[in-house]
Amino acid sequence: MSAPNVALPFRQALLTSAEITGLVASYKNSKAIFTRRPVPIDVPYPMIIINPDASLTDEDGINDYRPKITRDVIVYGQNDTPEKYRAVEDIAYLIRKMFHGNRDSLVVPLWHVVDIRTTGPIPAPTDDDKTIARVVPVTVRLAQQI
């Protein structure tokens, strides 16, 4: 049995938050929330990138399979004004608030979400001083009958 790809469920969950989408830039008739790297070079800030699995382990139960998946959700923005800097932090804290301890915030087809835990947001590396990034590691534990 294998774990599901949770990239699209994470993206769909973020798109349902009016608070988050209200702060994220738009790109080609959608919000700038991506599930792969690299992103197109013309994407405006702020944007969110849902990285591939940072960790994938399992906690098998007696009658179910329980993958435990950690994904880094990273917010990128500009660092040229205090308002833009704070916007990145605000989005990151909203992501934490949305997922932490809220198993109903994520829908993974054919799976039961057992729990969701987050850490951060913490600073993430950037290529220059003009860009800011904050990462929110999100760990989701799923279950499926075997």
Secondary structure by P-SEA (a helix, b strand, c coil): cccccaaaaaaaaaaacaaaaaacccccccccccccccccccccccbbbbccccbbbbbccccbbbbbbbbbbbbbbbcccaaaaaaaaaaaaaaaaaccccccccccccccccccccccccccccccccbbbbbbbbbbbbbbcc
